[in-house]
Amino acid sequence: MFKEYMTGSTDPVVQAVVRAAADISSGLFSLKEAANFYKVNSNSIVRFMAESAEYDVVFNKRKSDENI
């Protein structure tokens, strides 16, 4: 789902998962609350958040390697 998000998908499910992940990260909802509120599978949210975090690690490493 993260790949679809990065390519600019306007799929409503992708957008709901992105919003759910953001609300969880900001402390607005728990995983269960976000899944229920946005009507998406909690596994999709977890997978999206994991892939997003992995992307951030790789992106930040590349950026720091460029500054050396």
PQR file with spaces between the fields and no chain letter, atoms N, CA, C, O and H, PARSE charges and radii, in Angstrom:
ATOM       1  N    MET     1       0.818   -1.189    0.000 -0.4000 1.5000
ATOM       2  CA   MET     1       0.000    0.000    0.000 -0.0000 2.0000
ATOM       3  C    MET     1       0.869    1.263    0.000  0.5500 1.7000
ATOM       4  O    MET     1       0.477    2.294   -0.546 -0.5500 1.4000
ATOM       5  N    PHE     2       2.055    1.171    0.620 -0.4000 1.5000
ATOM       6  CA   PHE     2       2.951    2.326    0.650 -0.0000 2.0000
ATOM       7  C    PHE     2       3.383    2.698   -0.767  0.5500 1.7000
ATOM       8  O    PHE     2       3.486    3.880   -1.095 -0.5500 1.4000
ATOM       9  H    PHE     2       2.374    0.333    1.064  0.4000 1.0000
ATOM      10  N    LYS     3       3.633    1.703   -1.597 -0.4000 1.5000
ATOM      11  CA   LYS     3       4.028    1.966   -2.980 -0.0000 2.0000
ATOM      12  C    LYS     3       2.937    2.748   -3.715  0.5500 1.7000
ATOM      13  O    LYS     3       3.227    3.707   -4.431 -0.5500 1.4000
ATOM      14  H    LYS     3       3.549    0.743   -1.330  0.4000 1.0000
ATOM      15  N    GLU     4       1.688    2.333   -3.535 -0.4000 1.5000
ATOM      16  CA   GLU     4       0.575    3.028   -4.171 -0.0000 2.0000
ATOM      17  C    GLU     4       0.502    4.478   -3.693  0.5500 1.7000
ATOM      18  O    GLU     4       0.255    5.394   -4.479 -0.5500 1.4000
ATOM      19  H    GLU     4       1.452    1.554   -2.954  0.4000 1.0000
ATOM      20  N    TYR     5       0.721    4.668   -2.396 -0.4000 1.5000
ATOM      21  CA   TYR     5       0.716    6.015   -1.828 -0.0000 2.0000
ATOM      22  C    TYR     5       1.823    6.871   -2.455  0.5500 1.7000
ATOM      23  O    TYR     5       1.589    8.025   -2.814 -0.5500 1.4000
ATOM      24  H    TYR     5       0.922    3.924   -1.758  0.4000 1.0000
ATOM      25  N    MET     6       3.010    6.313   -2.584 -0.4000 1.5000
ATOM      26  CA   MET     6       4.150    7.057   -3.119 -0.0000 2.0000
ATOM      27  C    MET     6       3.974    7.393   -4.599  0.5500 1.7000
ATOM      28  O    MET     6       4.560    8.359   -5.089 -0.5500 1.4000
ATOM      29  H    MET     6       3.200    5.375   -2.293  0.4000 1.0000
ATOM      30  N    THR     7       3.181    6.612   -5.302 -0.4000 1.5000
ATOM      31  CA   THR     7       2.959    6.888   -6.719 -0.0000 2.0000
ATOM      32  C    THR     7       1.747    7.796   -6.931  0.5500 1.7000
ATOM      33  O    THR     7       1.333    8.030   -8.066 -0.5500 1.4000
ATOM      34  H    THR     7       2.706    5.828   -4.904  0.4000 1.0000
ATOM      35  N    GLY     8       1.181    8.305   -5.835 -0.4000 1.5000
ATOM      36  CA   GLY     8       0.093    9.278   -5.943 -0.0000 2.0000
ATOM      37  C    GLY     8      -1.287    8.678   -6.115  0.5500 1.7000
ATOM      38  O    GLY     8      -2.174    9.320   -6.677 -0.5500 1.4000
ATOM      39  H    GLY     8       1.517    8.115   -4.913  0.4000 1.0000
ATOM      40  N    SER     9      -1.481    7.473   -5.646 -0.4000 1.5000
ATOM      41  CA   SER     9      -2.780    6.817   -5.781 -0.0000 2.0000
ATOM      42  C    SER     9      -3.889    7.630   -5.116  0.5500 1.7000
ATOM      43  O    SER     9      -3.721    8.168   -4.022 -0.5500 1.4000
ATOM      44  H    SER     9      -0.760    6.951   -5.190  0.4000 1.0000
ATOM      45  N    THR    10      -5.004    7.701   -5.795 -0.4000 1.5000
ATOM      46  CA   THR    10      -6.175    8.365   -5.222 -0.0000 2.0000
ATOM      47  C    THR    10      -7.214    7.342   -4.755  0.5500 1.7000
ATOM      48  O    THR    10      -8.355    7.695   -4.455 -0.5500 1.4000
ATOM      49  H    THR    10      -5.141    7.264   -6.684  0.4000 1.0000
ATOM      50  N    ASP    11      -6.809    6.085   -4.698 -0.4000 1.5000
ATOM      51  CA   ASP    11      -7.698    5.022   -4.224 -0.0000 2.0000
ATOM      52  C    ASP    11      -8.172    5.377   -2.812  0.5500 1.7000
ATOM      53  O    ASP    11      -7.353    5.674   -1.943 -0.5500 1.4000
ATOM      54  H    ASP    11      -5.883    5.798   -4.941  0.4000 1.0000
ATOM      55  N    PRO    12      -9.479    5.348   -2.578 -0.5600 1.5000
ATOM      56  CA   PRO    12     -10.003    5.719   -1.259  0.2800 2.0000
ATOM      57  C    PRO    12      -9.463    4.869   -0.110  0.5500 1.7000
ATOM      58  O    PRO    12      -9.289    5.370    1.001 -0.5500 1.4000
ATOM      59  N    VAL    13      -9.200    3.605   -0.367 -0.4000 1.5000
ATOM      60  CA   VAL    13      -8.669    2.730    0.683 -0.0000 2.0000
ATOM      61  C    VAL    13      -7.247    3.163    1.046  0.5500 1.7000
ATOM      62  O    VAL    13      -6.895    3.222    2.224 -0.5500 1.4000
ATOM      63  H    VAL    13      -9.341    3.199   -1.269  0.4000 1.0000
ATOM      64  N    VAL    14      -6.440    3.462    0.040 -0.4000 1.5000
ATOM      65  CA   VAL    14      -5.071    3.928    0.287 -0.0000 2.0000
ATOM      66  C    VAL    14      -5.115    5.220    1.094  0.5500 1.7000
ATOM      67  O    VAL    14      -4.381    5.367    2.072 -0.5500 1.4000
ATOM      68  H    VAL    14      -6.726    3.415   -0.917  0.4000 1.0000
ATOM      69  N    GLN    15      -5.956    6.138    0.697 -0.4000 1.5000
ATOM      70  CA   GLN    15      -6.057    7.413    1.402 -0.0000 2.0000
ATOM      71  C    GLN    15      -6.530    7.217    2.845  0.5500 1.7000
ATOM      72  O    GLN    15      -6.063    7.911    3.748 -0.5500 1.4000
ATOM      73  H    GLN    15      -6.552    6.018   -0.097  0.4000 1.0000
ATOM      74  N    ALA    16      -7.439    6.289    3.065 -0.4000 1.5000
ATOM      75  CA   ALA    16      -7.924    6.002    4.415 -0.0000 2.0000
ATOM      76  C    ALA    16      -6.813    5.423    5.279  0.5500 1.7000
ATOM      77  O    ALA    16      -6.679    5.785    6.448 -0.5500 1.4000
ATOM      78  H    ALA    16      -7.819    5.725    2.331  0.4000 1.0000
ATOM      79  N    VAL    17      -6.020    4.528    4.709 -0.4000 1.5000
ATOM      80  CA   VAL    17      -4.903    3.938    5.458 -0.0000 2.0000
ATOM      81  C    VAL    17      -3.881    5.014    5.807  0.5500 1.7000
ATOM      82  O    VAL    17      -3.359    5.025    6.922 -0.5500 1.4000
ATOM      83  H    VAL    17      -6.129    4.234    3.759  0.4000 1.0000
ATOM      84  N    VAL    18      -3.589    5.908    4.886 -0.4000 1.5000
ATOM      85  CA   VAL    18      -2.641    6.997    5.139 -0.0000 2.0000
ATOM      86  C    VAL    18      -3.154    7.882    6.280  0.5500 1.7000
ATOM      87  O    VAL    18      -2.399    8.235    7.185 -0.5500 1.4000
ATOM      88  H    VAL    18      -4.013    5.899    3.980  0.4000 1.0000
ATOM      89  N    ARG    19      -4.411    8.228    6.230 -0.4000 1.5000
ATOM      90  CA   ARG    19      -4.992    9.068    7.295 -0.0000 2.0000
ATOM      91  C    ARG    19      -4.985    8.342    8.636  0.5500 1.7000
ATOM      92  O    ARG    19      -4.692    8.933    9.675 -0.5500 1.4000
ATOM      93  H    ARG    19      -5.024    7.941    5.494  0.4000 1.0000
ATOM      94  N    ALA    20      -5.311    7.062    8.596 -0.4000 1.5000
ATOM      95  CA   ALA    20      -5.306    6.270    9.834 -0.0000 2.0000
ATOM      96  C    ALA    20      -3.902    6.229   10.435  0.5500 1.7000
ATOM      97  O    ALA    20      -3.734    6.417   11.640 -0.5500 1.4000
ATOM      98  H    ALA    20      -5.549    6.582    7.751  0.4000 1.0000
ATOM      99  N    ALA    21      -2.900    5.985    9.599 -0.4000 1.5000
ATOM     100  CA   ALA    21      -1.518    5.941   10.087 -0.0000 2.0000
ATOM     101  C    ALA    21      -1.105    7.282   10.681  0.5500 1.7000
ATOM     102  O    ALA    21      -0.439    7.326   11.716 -0.5500 1.4000
ATOM     103  H    ALA    21      -3.036    5.833    8.621  0.4000 1.0000
ATOM     104  N    ALA    22      -1.493    8.359   10.038 -0.4000 1.5000
ATOM     105  CA   ALA    22      -1.154    9.693   10.544 -0.0000 2.0000
ATOM     106  C    ALA    22      -1.830    9.951   11.888  0.5500 1.7000
ATOM     107  O    ALA    22      -1.214   10.506   12.798 -0.5500 1.4000
ATOM     108  H    ALA    22      -2.034    8.323    9.198  0.4000 1.0000
ATOM     109  N    ASP    23      -3.081    9.555   12.013 -0.4000 1.5000
ATOM     110  CA   ASP    23      -3.806    9.759   13.264 -0.0000 2.0000
ATOM     111  C    ASP    23      -3.231    8.914   14.399  0.5500 1.7000
ATOM     112  O    ASP    23      -3.219    9.344   15.553 -0.5500 1.4000
ATOM     113  H    ASP    23      -3.582    9.105   11.274  0.4000 1.0000
ATOM     114  N    ILE    24      -2.760    7.725   14.074 -0.4000 1.5000
ATOM     115  CA   ILE    24      -2.117    6.880   15.087 -0.0000 2.0000
ATOM     116  C    ILE    24      -0.795    7.516   15.507  0.5500 1.7000
ATOM     117  O    ILE    24      -0.497    7.606   16.698 -0.5500 1.4000
ATOM     118  H    ILE    24      -2.770    7.376   13.137  0.4000 1.0000
ATOM     119  N    SER    25      -0.013    7.953   14.539 -0.4000 1.5000
ATOM     120  CA   SER    25       1.286    8.567   14.831 -0.0000 2.0000
ATOM     121  C    SER    25       1.148    9.823   15.677  0.5500 1.7000
ATOM     122  O    SER    25       2.001   10.105   16.519 -0.5500 1.4000
ATOM     123  H    SER    25      -0.255    7.880   13.571  0.4000 1.0000
ATOM     124  N    SER    26       0.088   10.571   15.457 -0.4000 1.5000
ATOM     125  CA   SER    26      -0.105   11.807   16.220 -0.0000 2.0000
ATOM     126  C    SER    26      -0.763   11.558   17.575  0.5500 1.7000
ATOM     127  O    SER    26      -0.924   12.485   18.369 -0.5500 1.4000
ATOM     128  H    SER    26      -0.604   10.342   14.773  0.4000 1.0000
ATOM     129  N    GLY    27      -1.141   10.315   17.838 -0.4000 1.5000
ATOM     130  CA   GLY    27      -1.744    9.978   19.123 -0.0000 2.0000
ATOM     131  C    GLY    27      -3.240   10.205   19.197  0.5500 1.7000
ATOM     132  O    GLY    27      -3.837   10.113   20.270 -0.5500 1.4000
ATOM     133  H    GLY    27      -1.011    9.562   17.193  0.4000 1.0000
ATOM     134  N    LEU    28      -3.840   10.498   18.068 -0.4000 1.5000
ATOM     135  CA   LEU    28      -5.279   10.749   18.050 -0.0000 2.0000
ATOM     136  C    LEU    28      -6.085    9.467   18.267  0.5500 1.7000
ATOM     137  O    LEU    28      -7.085    9.470   18.984 -0.5500 1.4000
ATOM     138  H    LEU    28      -3.355   10.572   17.196  0.4000 1.0000
ATOM     139  N    PHE    29      -5.639    8.368   17.637 -0.4000 1.5000
ATOM     140  CA   PHE    29      -6.326    7.084   17.728 -0.0000 2.0000
ATOM     141  C    PHE    29      -5.355    5.977   18.064  0.5500 1.7000
ATOM     142  O    PHE    29      -4.157    6.080   17.801 -0.5500 1.4000
ATOM     143  H    PHE    29      -4.827    8.366   17.053  0.4000 1.0000
ATOM     144  N    SER    30      -5.885    4.914   18.650 -0.4000 1.5000
ATOM     145  CA   SER    30      -5.141    3.661   18.750 -0.0000 2.0000
ATOM     146  C    SER    30      -5.303    2.949   17.408  0.5500 1.7000
ATOM     147  O    SER    30      -6.092    3.382   16.569 -0.5500 1.4000
ATOM     148  H    SER    30      -6.858    4.830   18.863  0.4000 1.0000
ATOM     149  N    LEU    31      -4.574    1.881   17.205 -0.4000 1.5000
ATOM     150  CA   LEU    31      -4.691    1.119   15.962 -0.0000 2.0000
ATOM     151  C    LEU    31      -6.117    0.627   15.760  0.5500 1.7000
ATOM     152  O    LEU    31      -6.681    0.765   14.674 -0.5500 1.4000
ATOM     153  H    LEU    31      -3.932    1.530   17.887  0.4000 1.0000
ATOM     154  N    LYS    32      -6.687    0.064   16.792 -0.4000 1.5000
ATOM     155  CA   LYS    32      -8.052   -0.470   16.692 -0.0000 2.0000
ATOM     156  C    LYS    32      -9.054    0.641   16.390  0.5500 1.7000
ATOM     157  O    LYS    32      -9.935    0.473   15.546 -0.5500 1.4000
ATOM     158  H    LYS    32      -6.229   -0.048   17.674  0.4000 1.0000
ATOM     159  N    GLU    33      -8.922    1.772   17.074 -0.4000 1.5000
ATOM     160  CA   GLU    33      -9.835    2.895   16.849 -0.0000 2.0000
ATOM     161  C    GLU    33      -9.727    3.419   15.425  0.5500 1.7000
ATOM     162  O    GLU    33     -10.740    3.699   14.784 -0.5500 1.4000
ATOM     163  H    GLU    33      -8.207    1.909   17.760  0.4000 1.0000
ATOM     164  N    ALA    34      -8.499    3.551   14.928 -0.4000 1.5000
ATOM     165  CA   ALA    34      -8.291    4.062   13.571 -0.0000 2.0000
ATOM     166  C    ALA    34      -8.864    3.100   12.538  0.5500 1.7000
ATOM     167  O    ALA    34      -9.512    3.522   11.580 -0.5500 1.4000
ATOM     168  H    ALA    34      -7.676    3.324   15.448  0.4000 1.0000
ATOM     169  N    ALA    35      -8.625    1.813   12.734 -0.4000 1.5000
ATOM     170  CA   ALA    35      -9.156    0.815   11.797 -0.0000 2.0000
ATOM     171  C    ALA    35     -10.680    0.878   11.752  0.5500 1.7000
ATOM     172  O    ALA    35     -11.280    0.809   10.679 -0.5500 1.4000
ATOM     173  H    ALA    35      -8.099    1.470   13.512  0.4000 1.0000
ATOM     174  N    ASN    36     -11.291    1.008   12.907 -0.4000 1.5000
ATOM     175  CA   ASN    36     -12.761    1.098   12.956 -0.0000 2.0000
ATOM     176  C    ASN    36     -13.261    2.410   12.363  0.5500 1.7000
ATOM     177  O    ASN    36     -14.231    2.417   11.605 -0.5500 1.4000
ATOM     178  H    ASN    36     -10.804    1.064   13.778  0.4000 1.0000
ATOM     179  N    PHE    37     -12.615    3.508   12.698 -0.4000 1.5000
ATOM     180  CA   PHE    37     -13.071    4.820   12.229 -0.0000 2.0000
ATOM     181  C    PHE    37     -12.971    4.932   10.708  0.5500 1.7000
ATOM     182  O    PHE    37     -13.897    5.409   10.053 -0.5500 1.4000
ATOM     183  H    PHE    37     -11.827    3.503   13.314  0.4000 1.0000
ATOM     184  N    TYR    38     -11.835    4.488   10.150 -0.4000 1.5000
ATOM     185  CA   TYR    38     -11.617    4.601    8.701 -0.0000 2.0000
ATOM     186  C    TYR    38     -12.103    3.381    7.923  0.5500 1.7000
ATOM     187  O    TYR    38     -12.055    3.353    6.693 -0.5500 1.4000
ATOM     188  H    TYR    38     -11.083    4.100   10.682  0.4000 1.0000
ATOM     189  N    LYS    39     -12.569    2.375    8.658 -0.4000 1.5000
ATOM     190  CA   LYS    39     -13.097    1.150    8.044 -0.0000 2.0000
ATOM     191  C    LYS    39     -12.071    0.481    7.124  0.5500 1.7000
ATOM     192  O    LYS    39     -12.360    0.143    5.976 -0.5500 1.4000
ATOM     193  H    LYS    39     -12.608    2.397    9.657  0.4000 1.0000
ATOM     194  N    VAL    40     -10.861    0.303    7.671 -0.4000 1.5000
ATOM     195  CA   VAL    40      -9.791   -0.395    6.956 -0.0000 2.0000
ATOM     196  C    VAL    40      -9.228   -1.475    7.863  0.5500 1.7000
ATOM     197  O    VAL    40      -9.415   -1.440    9.079 -0.5500 1.4000
ATOM     198  H    VAL    40     -10.626    0.577    8.603  0.4000 1.0000
ATOM     199  N    ASN    41      -8.550   -2.418    7.272 -0.4000 1.5000
ATOM     200  CA   ASN    41      -7.950   -3.520    8.000 -0.0000 2.0000
ATOM     201  C    ASN    41      -6.755   -3.022    8.808  0.5500 1.7000
ATOM     202  O    ASN    41      -5.910   -2.297    8.283 -0.5500 1.4000
ATOM     203  H    ASN    41      -8.399   -2.447    6.284  0.4000 1.0000
ATOM     204  N    SER    42      -6.681   -3.403   10.069 -0.4000 1.5000
ATOM     205  CA   SER    42      -5.575   -2.958   10.915 -0.0000 2.0000
ATOM     206  C    SER    42      -4.231   -3.460   10.391  0.5500 1.7000
ATOM     207  O    SER    42      -3.213   -2.789   10.558 -0.5500 1.4000
ATOM     208  H    SER    42      -7.368   -3.992   10.495  0.4000 1.0000
ATOM     209  N    ASN    43      -4.219   -4.633    9.760 -0.4000 1.5000
ATOM     210  CA   ASN    43      -2.963   -5.142    9.184 -0.0000 2.0000
ATOM     211  C    ASN    43      -2.459   -4.234    8.071  0.5500 1.7000
ATOM     212  O    ASN    43      -1.249   -4.067    7.912 -0.5500 1.4000
ATOM     213  H    ASN    43      -5.046   -5.178    9.625  0.4000 1.0000
ATOM     214  N    SER    44      -3.356   -3.655    7.310 -0.4000 1.5000
ATOM     215  CA   SER    44      -2.964   -2.728    6.248 -0.0000 2.0000
ATOM     216  C    SER    44      -2.306   -1.485    6.833  0.5500 1.7000
ATOM     217  O    SER    44      -1.334   -0.968    6.282 -0.5500 1.4000
ATOM     218  H    SER    44      -4.338   -3.791    7.440  0.4000 1.0000
ATOM     219  N    ILE    45      -2.840   -1.016    7.943 -0.4000 1.5000
ATOM     220  CA   ILE    45      -2.266    0.161    8.592 -0.0000 2.0000
ATOM     221  C    ILE    45      -0.872   -0.161    9.116  0.5500 1.7000
ATOM     222  O    ILE    45       0.066    0.608    8.908 -0.5500 1.4000
ATOM     223  H    ILE    45      -3.630   -1.437    8.390  0.4000 1.0000
ATOM     224  N    VAL    46      -0.738   -1.288    9.791 -0.4000 1.5000
ATOM     225  CA   VAL    46       0.559   -1.692   10.341 -0.0000 2.0000
ATOM     226  C    VAL    46       1.577   -1.868    9.231  0.5500 1.7000
ATOM     227  O    VAL    46       2.710   -1.401    9.349 -0.5500 1.4000
ATOM     228  H    VAL    46      -1.500   -1.913    9.960  0.4000 1.0000
ATOM     229  N    ARG    47       1.189   -2.532    8.160 -0.4000 1.5000
ATOM     230  CA   ARG    47       2.098   -2.752    7.027 -0.0000 2.0000
ATOM     231  C    ARG    47       2.522   -1.414    6.415  0.5500 1.7000
ATOM     232  O    ARG    47       3.695   -1.215    6.101 -0.5500 1.4000
ATOM     233  H    ARG    47       0.268   -2.911    8.065  0.4000 1.0000
ATOM     234  N    PHE    48       1.564   -0.499    6.248 -0.4000 1.5000
ATOM     235  CA   PHE    48       1.875    0.820    5.701 -0.0000 2.0000
ATOM     236  C    PHE    48       2.868    1.555    6.600  0.5500 1.7000
ATOM     237  O    PHE    48       3.845    2.126    6.116 -0.5500 1.4000
ATOM     238  H    PHE    48       0.611   -0.661    6.503  0.4000 1.0000
ATOM     239  N    MET    49       2.617    1.540    7.899 -0.4000 1.5000
ATOM     240  CA   MET    49       3.503    2.241    8.831 -0.0000 2.0000
ATOM     241  C    MET    49       4.906    1.626    8.831  0.5500 1.7000
ATOM     242  O    MET    49       5.899    2.348    8.920 -0.5500 1.4000
ATOM     243  H    MET    49       1.824    1.076    8.292  0.4000 1.0000
ATOM     244  N    ALA    50       4.990    0.315    8.733 -0.4000 1.5000
ATOM     245  CA   ALA    50       6.298   -0.354    8.695 -0.0000 2.0000
ATOM     246  C    ALA    50       7.045   -0.001    7.418  0.5500 1.7000
ATOM     247  O    ALA    50       8.236    0.307    7.463 -0.5500 1.4000
ATOM     248  H    ALA    50       4.183   -0.272    8.661  0.4000 1.0000
ATOM     249  N    GLU    51       6.362   -0.043    6.281 -0.4000 1.5000
ATOM     250  CA   GLU    51       7.002    0.291    5.013 -0.0000 2.0000
ATOM     251  C    GLU    51       7.412    1.761    4.975  0.5500 1.7000
ATOM     252  O    GLU    51       8.452    2.102    4.412 -0.5500 1.4000
ATOM     253  H    GLU    51       5.395   -0.294    6.244  0.4000 1.0000
ATOM     254  N    SER    52       6.608    2.618    5.563 -0.4000 1.5000
ATOM     255  CA   SER    52       6.924    4.035    5.624 -0.0000 2.0000
ATOM     256  C    SER    52       8.177    4.270    6.477  0.5500 1.7000
ATOM     257  O    SER    52       9.056    5.045    6.101 -0.5500 1.4000
ATOM     258  H    SER    52       5.763    2.341    6.020  0.4000 1.0000
ATOM     259  N    ALA    53       8.244    3.602    7.612 -0.4000 1.5000
ATOM     260  CA   ALA    53       9.407    3.736    8.494 -0.0000 2.0000
ATOM     261  C    ALA    53      10.666    3.207    7.808  0.5500 1.7000
ATOM     262  O    ALA    53      11.736    3.804    7.924 -0.5500 1.4000
ATOM     263  H    ALA    53       7.529    2.973    7.917  0.4000 1.0000
ATOM     264  N    GLU    54      10.539    2.091    7.097 -0.4000 1.5000
ATOM     265  CA   GLU    54      11.677    1.521    6.371 -0.0000 2.0000
ATOM     266  C    GLU    54      12.158    2.488    5.295  0.5500 1.7000
ATOM     267  O    GLU    54      13.361    2.683    5.124 -0.5500 1.4000
ATOM     268  H    GLU    54       9.670    1.605    7.002  0.4000 1.0000
ATOM     269  N    TYR    55      11.233    3.081    4.583 -0.4000 1.5000
ATOM     270  CA   TYR    55      11.581    4.059    3.557 -0.0000 2.0000
ATOM     271  C    TYR    55      12.329    5.233    4.179  0.5500 1.7000
ATOM     272  O    TYR    55      13.331    5.694    3.631 -0.5500 1.4000
ATOM     273  H    TYR    55      10.255    2.922    4.722  0.4000 1.0000
ATOM     274  N    ASP    56      11.847    5.716    5.319 -0.4000 1.5000
ATOM     275  CA   ASP    56      12.491    6.844    5.986 -0.0000 2.0000
ATOM     276  C    ASP    56      13.932    6.512    6.374  0.5500 1.7000
ATOM     277  O    ASP    56      14.822    7.349    6.227 -0.5500 1.4000
ATOM     278  H    ASP    56      11.033    5.342    5.764  0.4000 1.0000
ATOM     279  N    VAL    57      14.162    5.303    6.862 -0.4000 1.5000
ATOM     280  CA   VAL    57      15.515    4.895    7.252 -0.0000 2.0000
ATOM     281  C    VAL    57      16.430    4.892    6.036  0.5500 1.7000
ATOM     282  O    VAL    57      17.532    5.438    6.086 -0.5500 1.4000
ATOM     283  H    VAL    57      13.439    4.623    6.981  0.4000 1.0000
ATOM     284  N    VAL    58      15.983    4.284    4.952 -0.4000 1.5000
ATOM     285  CA   VAL    58      16.794    4.205    3.732 -0.0000 2.0000
ATOM     286  C    VAL    58      17.028    5.594    3.157  0.5500 1.7000
ATOM     287  O    VAL    58      18.150    5.931    2.778 -0.5500 1.4000
ATOM     288  H    VAL    58      15.088    3.840    4.911  0.4000 1.0000
ATOM     289  N    PHE    59      15.971    6.402    3.091 -0.4000 1.5000
ATOM     290  CA   PHE    59      16.087    7.748    2.538 -0.0000 2.0000
ATOM     291  C    PHE    59      17.045    8.594    3.369  0.5500 1.7000
ATOM     292  O    PHE    59      17.892    9.292    2.813 -0.5500 1.4000
ATOM     293  H    PHE    59      15.060    6.128    3.399  0.4000 1.0000
ATOM     294  N    ASN    60      16.921    8.541    4.690 -0.4000 1.5000
ATOM     295  CA   ASN    60      17.798    9.324    5.558 -0.0000 2.0000
ATOM     296  C    ASN    60      19.239    8.850    5.491  0.5500 1.7000
ATOM     297  O    ASN    60      20.160    9.661    5.587 -0.5500 1.4000
ATOM     298  H    ASN    60      16.233    7.973    5.142  0.4000 1.0000
ATOM     299  N    LYS    61      19.448    7.554    5.328 -0.4000 1.5000
ATOM     300  CA   LYS    61      20.811    7.029    5.193 -0.0000 2.0000
ATOM     301  C    LYS    61      21.438    7.541    3.904  0.5500 1.7000
ATOM     302  O    LYS    61      22.585    7.988    3.901 -0.5500 1.4000
ATOM     303  H    LYS    61      18.700    6.895    5.251  0.4000 1.0000
ATOM     304  N    ARG    62      20.688    7.476    2.810 -0.4000 1.5000
ATOM     305  CA   ARG    62      21.210    7.980    1.537 -0.0000 2.0000
ATOM     306  C    ARG    62      21.540    9.463    1.632  0.5500 1.7000
ATOM     307  O    ARG    62      22.568    9.918    1.129 -0.5500 1.4000
ATOM     308  H    ARG    62      19.757    7.113    2.812  0.4000 1.0000
ATOM     309  N    LYS    63      20.669   10.197    2.273 -0.4000 1.5000
ATOM     310  CA   LYS    63      20.874   11.641    2.410 -0.0000 2.0000
ATOM     311  C    LYS    63      22.121   11.927    3.245  0.5500 1.7000
ATOM     312  O    LYS    63      22.897   12.822    2.911 -0.5500 1.4000
ATOM     313  H    LYS    63      19.834    9.827    2.682  0.4000 1.0000
ATOM     314  N    SER    64      22.316   11.173    4.330 -0.4000 1.5000
ATOM     315  CA   SER    64      23.496   11.407    5.148 -0.0000 2.0000
ATOM     316  C    SER    64      24.765   10.959    4.447  0.5500 1.7000
ATOM     317  O    SER    64      25.825   11.551    4.653 -0.5500 1.4000
ATOM     318  H    SER    64      21.685   10.446    4.601  0.4000 1.0000
ATOM     319  N    ASP    65      24.675    9.906    3.606 -0.4000 1.5000
ATOM     320  CA   ASP    65      25.833    9.461    2.829 -0.0000 2.0000
ATOM     321  C    ASP    65      26.241   10.512    1.806  0.5500 1.7000
ATOM     322  O    ASP    65      27.426   10.660    1.510 -0.5500 1.4000
ATOM     323  H    ASP    65      23.815    9.425    3.439  0.4000 1.0000
ATOM     324  N    GLU    66      25.269   11.243    1.264 -0.4000 1.5000
ATOM     325  CA   GLU    66      25.565   12.285    0.282 -0.0000 2.0000
ATOM     326  C    GLU    66      26.276   13.466    0.929  0.5500 1.7000
ATOM     327  O    GLU    66      27.021   14.184    0.262 -0.5500 1.4000
ATOM     328  H    GLU    66      24.306   11.123    1.505  0.4000 1.0000
ATOM     329  N    ASN    67      26.054   13.671    2.217 -0.4000 1.5000
ATOM     330  CA   ASN    67      26.642   14.809    2.912 -0.0000 2.0000
ATOM     331  C    ASN    67      28.052   14.521    3.433  0.5500 1.7000
ATOM     332  O    ASN    67      28.688   15.401    4.013 -0.5500 1.4000
ATOM     333  H    ASN    67      25.449   13.088    2.759  0.4000 1.0000
ATOM     334  N    ILE    68      28.532   13.323    3.235 -0.4000 1.5000
ATOM     335  CA   ILE    68      29.870   12.971    3.720 -0.0000 2.0000
ATOM     336  C    ILE    68      30.930   13.405    2.711  0.5500 1.7000
ATOM     337  O    ILE    68      32.122   13.195    2.939 -0.5500 1.4000
ATOM     338  H    ILE    68      28.015   12.608    2.764  0.4000 1.0000
